[in-house]
Amino acid sequence: MSNALEIIIITPDQEAIGATAEVLNVRTPYGAYGIMANHSPLFLALSDGAISLIEGGRTATFEIKGAFLRSVANNKIEIICQSCCKN
């Protein structure tokens, strides 16, 4: 089993990010989630604000707005949002 997540963040204008990460941290109206490889499938409404991708001890942070997350088999995660910018 792979330990990497394939993450795609899509905005109305473009695919903003195509990245891999060991851990994806997001916030929802019900609390925070840390998603790792081989997680069960999810569909979440995300809170506006920061998400972080952790890979090899490095963290990349992005500000998102109006977002939903969908994880599917084979460690693929899609985040569909109104806007996304790297911090």
C-alpha positions as CSV (number, residue, x, y, z in Angstrom):
1,M,0.0,0.0,0.0
2,S,1.2,3.4,-0.9
3,N,1.8,6.0,1.8
4,A,1.1,9.0,-0.5
5,L,-2.1,10.8,-1.2
6,E,-2.7,12.2,-4.7
7,I,-4.4,15.6,-4.1
8,I,-6.1,17.7,-6.8
9,I,-7.6,21.1,-5.9
10,I,-9.9,22.5,-8.6
11,T,-11.3,26.0,-8.9
12,P,-13.8,27.4,-11.4
13,D,-10.9,28.9,-13.4
14,Q,-8.3,26.1,-13.4
15,E,-6.8,23.1,-11.6
16,A,-5.0,25.0,-8.9
17,I,-2.9,22.2,-7.4
18,G,-1.8,18.7,-8.3
19,A,0.3,17.4,-5.5
20,T,1.2,14.4,-3.3
21,A,1.2,14.4,0.5
22,E,1.6,12.0,3.4
23,V,-1.0,13.9,5.4
24,L,-3.8,16.4,4.5
25,N,-5.2,18.6,7.3
26,V,-8.6,20.2,6.7
27,R,-11.3,21.9,8.8
28,T,-15.0,21.3,8.6
29,P,-17.9,22.9,10.5
30,Y,-17.7,19.9,12.8
31,G,-14.0,19.9,13.5
32,A,-10.6,19.1,12.1
33,Y,-9.6,16.1,10.0
34,G,-6.2,14.7,9.4
35,I,-6.3,12.4,6.3
36,M,-3.6,9.8,5.6
37,A,-3.2,7.2,2.9
38,N,-5.7,4.3,2.8
39,H,-8.4,6.3,4.5
40,S,-11.9,5.2,3.9
41,P,-13.8,7.2,1.3
42,L,-15.2,10.6,2.5
43,F,-17.3,13.5,1.3
44,L,-16.9,16.6,3.4
45,A,-18.0,20.3,3.3
46,L,-14.9,22.2,4.3
47,S,-14.7,25.4,6.3
48,D,-13.2,28.5,4.7
49,G,-9.6,28.9,5.7
50,A,-6.3,27.1,5.7
51,I,-5.6,23.5,4.6
52,S,-2.1,21.9,4.9
53,L,-0.3,19.3,2.9
54,I,2.6,17.5,4.7
55,E,5.2,15.7,2.6
56,G,8.6,14.6,3.8
57,G,8.5,16.9,6.9
58,R,7.6,20.0,4.8
59,T,4.2,21.7,5.0
60,A,2.5,23.6,2.2
61,T,-0.5,25.7,3.3
62,F,-3.3,27.0,1.1
63,E,-6.3,29.2,1.8
64,I,-9.5,27.9,0.4
65,K,-13.0,29.2,0.2
66,G,-16.4,27.5,-0.6
67,A,-15.0,24.0,-0.7
68,F,-15.9,20.3,-0.7
69,L,-13.6,17.3,-0.4
70,R,-14.1,13.9,-2.0
71,S,-11.8,11.0,-1.4
72,V,-12.0,8.0,-3.5
73,A,-10.2,4.7,-3.8
74,N,-6.5,4.5,-4.5
75,N,-5.6,7.5,-2.2
76,K,-7.0,10.1,-4.5
77,I,-8.5,13.3,-3.1
78,E,-10.3,16.0,-4.9
79,I,-11.1,19.4,-3.4
80,I,-13.5,21.5,-5.4
81,C,-13.5,25.2,-4.2
82,Q,-14.5,28.7,-5.2
83,S,-11.0,30.0,-4.7
84,C,-7.5,28.8,-3.6
85,C,-4.2,30.6,-3.0
86,K,-0.9,29.4,-1.6
87,N,0.3,31.0,1.6
